Amino acid sequence: MGLVKNSTMICAPLMAESAEQMVEEMKQAKAEGAQLVEIRLDHINDFQPRRYLPIILENKPLPVVVVYRPKCEGGRYEGDEHSRLEVLRLAAEMGADYVDFELKVASDLIRELKMKNQTQSATKFIVSCHITVTTPSEEELSNLASTMRALGADIVKVVVNVTDITEIARIFHLLSHCQVPVIAYSIEERGLISQLLCPKFGGFLAYGSIDGYSIPGIPSLQSVKHTYNLDSVNSETKVLGLVSKPVSHSKGPILHNPTFRHENFNGVYVPLFVDNLKEFFRTYSSADFAGFSVGFPYKEAVVEFCDEVHPLAESIGAVNTIIRRPCDGKLIGYNTDCEAAITSIEDALKGTPISGKLFVLVGAGGAGRALAFGAKSRGARIVIFDIDFERAKSLASAVSGEAQAFEQVVNFRPEKGAILANATPLGMHPITDQRIPVAEETLEDYELVFDAVYTPRKTRLLKEAEAAGAITVSGVEMFLRQAMAQFSLFTDRQAPKEFMREIIMAEF
């Protein structure tokens, strides 16, 4: 049975600088999958309402939300307030589908327009409030929405600037409890899930930007329609995602979401920019938030927030996957990195055993611990470098290896046939010109060089190692294998390995 579609509409905000360009962007938005568009009149140069509004409204291929935002409310309009409000009146008279009024001016205007029946069409009125200070409590947001509804709002719109992802839970509460349609979201990277999970909690619309626009906290229409498939996110959808900081680099959504659809699993995988693990798990404690991948820098720290930890993850001291057990809601921690990394290396060696080889590991964090324990399980001799020497010593002790100061990486001379593994973020997008400071002339001594970084697929380290004649293994392979194991944990189903590999080959 297919997934049930929701009633949330996808809206493209448009900020063209001319009426003609606005019409073209409306067509573009429709082609990219938008169901309505938000027209920012304050972005049009030398805006002439009686000339430009007919061009826009008579040529609209989609329903439009008309916005004419003053500078004091975050817009660009700096003219006379009376003139601005006249434009909004005119838009309503001309049959705009929706007109957005700021809370401070809504009362008299909406009453006037409704009582005088100036709107011959079915224009709906949005009352909006942009909160730039502390995010209100659930109760305060509810009271605010009630006030806006009492002013005659057909739709309530609240925009907040969250400082922590946990504050977005208040937005979700408003979306699911308000008695009128609600548009509510936050901006910037921490606010992204307010768009992506909007359909789950019953929001009136979610935003998606057209190709060529980059708006912090607003996903692209391409990702809304194809990566996240928000049309099929509903109240029963399970939320899974990557807990990390930062999180924008994550490729998890482009792998897990299509795989969920392929397997007809009602789940959505989202990036979760987390500042405080304790508050995050306390806030998002419902069964709806069913599982998490864990990324940098939390793979070790997250162990203490798990109710139970799988023996392998416990021995490694790092968790990269958490499942909320359905029967009791407890968080169970796993490590899928270890086998993923070490089998990637073994397969690349094509039968040459790791046992007895020198395994040079740079980075003793979560990924490094997984690599070290994997190498130990295969009988390798391990040398560990980390910018935190005490952390390197601790890991070396756990795997019967040797720790050296990070500064000595450049002077280290490996034996022929050794393996080098980078488990640091050095070389990760966007700073791709970096790499761990191994001496270039030593790269030819390594039989194999592995890099846990997977964006880009071929890092500077791997390019130089390949030029030196070493076998190279990208973090993409580790990423794919650990994701396959995660999929099985998330869904309790066998991972469709070939399907997932095809996505990786196409997308990375």
N, C-alpha and C positions, 0 to 999 in steps of 0.2 A: 504493500500500500504506500502511495506517495506521501510526502510530508505535506501537512496542511498549511496553506498560505495564511498570512496574517493580514490585518487591515492597515498596518502602518504604511504610509506613503514615503517614497524616496524623493527628496527635494534637492535640487541643485541651486546653490546661491550663485547669482551672476552679478558681476561688477564691471560690465562693459562701460566704455567711456563715450559711447554714442548710441543713439536709438537703433540705428541700422545694425551696429555690431551686436546689440542686445538681441535683436531678432535672430541673427545668425547663431548666437550662442544658445538661444532657446532651442533651435533646431538641433544643434549639437547635443544639448542635454537630452533631448528626446531620443536621439539616435543611440546615446550611451546608456539609456535605460531609466532616466528620471521620469517621475510621474507628475511632477509639478516643478515650478521654478520660483525662486525668490528674486525679485527684481530690485536691485539697489539703485534707486533713482539718484541718490546723492553722489554716485560715482560718475554720472553722466556729465560731461563738460558742458558748461553754459546751458544748463537744462531749461528748456522752454516747454512748459507743461501742455499747452493747447496744441503745440506742434508735434511734440515727441510722444505724448501718451497715446494718441490715436495710432501712430506707427507701431508702437509696441503691442497695444491691446487688440488691434484689428488683425495683426499678423501672428498672434501667439498660437503655437501648435500644442501648447499645454496649458493647464490652469496656472494662474500666476498669483503670487503673493507680492503685493506692492509695499515696499519699505522705502521711507525717505527719512533717513536717520540724521539728527543734528550731531554736531561734533561733541557736544557735552554728553551724548549718549553713545559715543563710540563711532559715530558716522563721520561724514565729510561735509554735511551741509552747514554753512556758516551765515546764512542770510536771515532775513526777517522771519520770526516765528509764525506770524499770521499768514504769510505767503506760503510757508511750508504746509500748514494745516489746510489751506485752500487746495493745495495740490492733492492731498489725501482725500479731501471731499470730492474733488473732480474725478479721481481714480474710482471712487465708489460709484459716482453718478454714471461713469462710462462703462461700468460693469466688470470691474476687476473682480476676480474670484474671491480674493482675500485682501484685506487692507490691515496693515499693522499699525496700531497706535500705542505709543508709550503710555505707561500707567498714569503718569502725571497729567496727561492731556485727554485721557480716554473718556472720562465720565460725561462731560458735556457734549463732546463730539458724537459719541455713539448714540446717546439719547436723542440728540438733534436729528441725526440721520435716520434713526428708526422711527421717530415720531412723525417726522415730515414725509416719511416714505420716499425720500429722494432716491433711494436705490431701487431702480426698477428690476434689476437682476437679483440673483440670489447671493449677493455679496455677503461674505462672512467676515466678522471683525475679530482680529487677534489683538489682545491686550498683552503687551510685553513689558518685562522688567529685567534689566541687566544689573546684577548685583556684583559689585567689584570689591566688596569687603569680605569679611568672614562668611563662609557658607552657612545659611540659616539652619536651624534644627528642623527635624521632620514636622514638628508642630507649627513652627513659624512659617515653613513653606506651605503647609496646609492652610493656615490662616491667610496668607498672602493670596493663594489661589482663590479662596472664598471671596476675598475683597474684590479681586479682578472679575470674578464671575458676577458679583453683585452690580458691577459697573456696566454690565451688558455684554461682556466678552462671550463670543461664541467659542473661542479657543483661547486658552491661557498659555503664555510663553514665558519661561523663566530661564535665564542664562546666568550661570555662576562661574566664578574663577576658583576652582578647588585647589588647595595646596597639598592634598593627599587623596589617593584613590579611594580611601574609605568614605570620604564625604559624598561620593557619587551614590552610595547606598541610599542617601536621603532623596536624591533625584528619582531613583527607582521606586521608592516608597510613594512619592508624589504621583508618578506616572500610573501606578497601579491602584491608587486610592481616590484620586480626584473624580468629582462627579461630572466634569466637563472634559472635552478633549484637551490634551496637554502636549505642548512642545517644551521639553526641558533637557538641558545638556550643559556640559562644561567644555571649555576650550583647552588647547595645548595637549601635549602628549599624555599627561595624567588623566585627561578627560575623554580620551578616545573611546573607552568602553561605554560612555553615555550615549554614543551614536550606535555602536555595534550591538548593544544589548537593548536598545530602545524598543524593538518589536517584541521582545520577550515580556516586557513590563507594560505593554499596551500604549506606547507613545503614539501621538497623532502622526508625526513625521520624523524621519531621520535624514540627515544631510549627507550628500555625496558630491564632491567637486568634479567638474568636467575636466577633461584632459587639458593641460596647460595651466590649470590653477593649482596652487599648493597652499592649503590653508591649514595651519597647525591645529591638530585635534579633529579635523574633518577628513574622513577617508575619501579616496577617489571613488567615482561612480563605478569604475572598472572593478575595484576591490569589493565594493558593496554588492554588486550584482554577481560577480564571478568567483571571488575568493570566499567571501562570507555568506553569499546567497541570502541576504537579509529577508528576501521575500518568504523564505521558509522557516525563519526563526519565530517560534511561538512560545506560549507560556509553558509548554512541556519540554522545551529544548534544554538539554544539559549544557552547562557552561564549563569549558575547560580552557586552559590558557597557560601562557608562560609567565612565571613570576620572576622578574628580573629588573635590573636598573643599570644602564638604560635598557630599552626593550625594542626600539624601532628597527634594529638590525634583524630581528627574528624572522626566519623563513618558515617557522612552524605553521602559521596560518595557511600558507600556500600549499603545504603538504597535507596537513590534517583535515582541513575543511573539505577539499574535494574527495578525500578518502572516506570521510563520514558519509558524504552524499552517495558515493559509489556503493557503500555497504548499507545504505538506507538507515543510518544511525542518526537519530535526532539530537545532534550536538553541534556546538559552535566553538571554535578554538580562537581565542583572542589574546592580544598582548596586554599584560598587566604590569604597569609601571608601579612598583611597590617600594615605598620608602621605609616602612616599618612592618616587619613580618608579624609581630605579635598582634598589632592592631588590624592588619589585613585579615589574618585567620579568625580573629575574634568577630570582625564585622561580616565577613562573607562565610558564615558558618552553616548555611542552609544546604539541604540536599541538592538544590539547583546548581551549586558550585561543586561539581562532582570530581574534579581532578585537576592536577597542575603539573606542568613541566617546571623545573627549577633551573634558572640560569645564573650567570655571573651577577653579583658576587655572593650568592646565597646558598650554594650547594652544601657547604659545611654548617652554616648557621641554622639552616632550616631543620636540621635533625632534631633539635630540642622542641620543635613545635609539632612533631609527629607523635601520635599516641603509641604507635608501634613502628618498628623499623625492621625490614627484612635482614636476615643475618649477613648477607653479602654487603649490603649498604652499611650495616652497623660496623663490620670489620673495616670497611674503607673509610668510614667516618664522613661520608658525603651522600646526599640524596639528590637525585635529579628528576624523580617522578613521585608524585603523591596521589593516592586514590582515597576518596572519601567512601568508606565501606558502607554500602546501602543499609545493612541491617541495624547498625548502631551509630552511624555518622562519624566514626573514628577515622583519623587521618593515618594512612599506612604509607610509610616511605620505602622507596625502592631505588636501586641504582642500575640503570640500563646502559650507562656509559662504558662500564668496565669491559664487558664482553664485546660491545660494539667496537670499541677502539682496538682491542687486542686482536680480534678476528680480522679487522680491516688490515692490520699489519701482517698477520699470518698469511692471509690470502694473497697479498701482494708479493710475499716472499716465495710463493708457489712451492710450498713443501719444505723449504729450508727452516729448520727448527730455530726458535728463539732461545731455547735452552743453552746456557753457557755464554750467550752473546752479551756484550756490554750495551746496556740500555741507558742512554744519556737523556735525562728528563729535565726540561726547563719549565718550572712552574709547579708549585706544590699546593695549589688550590683544589677545588672540587674536581675539575677535569684531570689535573695532575695526579690526584690520589687514585682516581679510577685507573689511569694508565699504569701507575706504579704497582698497584695490587694485581692488575692483569699481567704485567711483566713478571712479577714475583711468582704468580701461579704457573707461569710457563718456564720458570727456572733461569731467568736472566739475571745478570749482575747489574745492579742499578746504581747510578750516580745522579744526584738530584741538586739542581741549582734553583734558588728562589730569592727574590729580592728581600724576603723576610727569612733570614738565616735560621732563626729558631724554628720557623715552620718547616723549613727544609730538613733540619735535624730531626724533628719529630716524625716526619714522614719516613725519613731514611731508617730511623729506628724501628718503625712499624713493619718495614719490608726488608729488613736486614741489608740495607744499602749504605751508601756513603753520601754525606752532604758536603757541598762546597759553597762558598760565598758566590753570590750572583756576579760579582765583579770579575771572578775568575773564569767565566764562560769564555771570554775572548782568548784566554791563554791556554785553555784546555786542549790537549792533543789526544784524540781518541785512538784506539787501536783500529787496525783495518777490519772492516766488516761490522762495525758497531751500528747501532740504531740511535737516531736522534729524534726526540719528540718535543714539540713545542706545545705547552699547555697554558700559555699566557695569551692575553688578548692582543699582543703586539702583531701588527699587520692587518688587523681587522678594519673593515670599512668603517669610517671614511679615511682613516689615516693609513693608507695601504703601502706607503713607502717605508714603513718601519719593519724591522724584524728583530728576532733575538740576536744579541751581539756575538754570535759564534764567528770565529775567524774564517773568512771566505776560503782560504787555502786548505782548511781542514774538511770542507764539505766533501771532497773526493775520497776521504777516508771512511765515510759512512756508506754502508750498503743501502740503507733506507732512511729517508727523512719523512717524518709524519708531522702534520700541522693540524691542531685541533680547530683552528680558525676555519670557518666555512664561507665567510663573505670577505673577500672574493674566493671563488673556488680555487684558483691557483694564486697563492700569496707570493710575495717577493721571496720569502725563504724557499718555497718550493721551486720557483723559477730558477734561482741560483743553484739549488741542489741538483735539479734536473740537468742544468748546464754542466755541472761537475761530474755527471755520470751516475748519480744516485737514483735508486728507485724512489718515487715520491708517492705519498698517500695524502689526499686532501681530507680535511675535516668533514667534507660533504659526505664521504663514505661512512664515517662514524655517526654523523648526524642522521643519515638515512637508517642505519641499523638500530640505533637507539630509539628512533621514532617508531620503527616497526614494533619494537618491544613495548613502547609506550602505548601504541594503538591497542595492542592486545590487553594491556592493563586497563586502559580507559573504557573499552567496550566489551571486554570478556569474549572477544572474537579473535579468530586467526587473522593476522594482518594480510592484506592482499599485496604480497611483496612485489610482484611484477608491475602492478598498477602504481605503487608508490615509487618504484625506481624510475618508471617512465616520467612521472611528474618531476622528480629530481633532475633527470637528464634534460628535460625541457625547460625548467625554470631557473636552474643555477647556471 
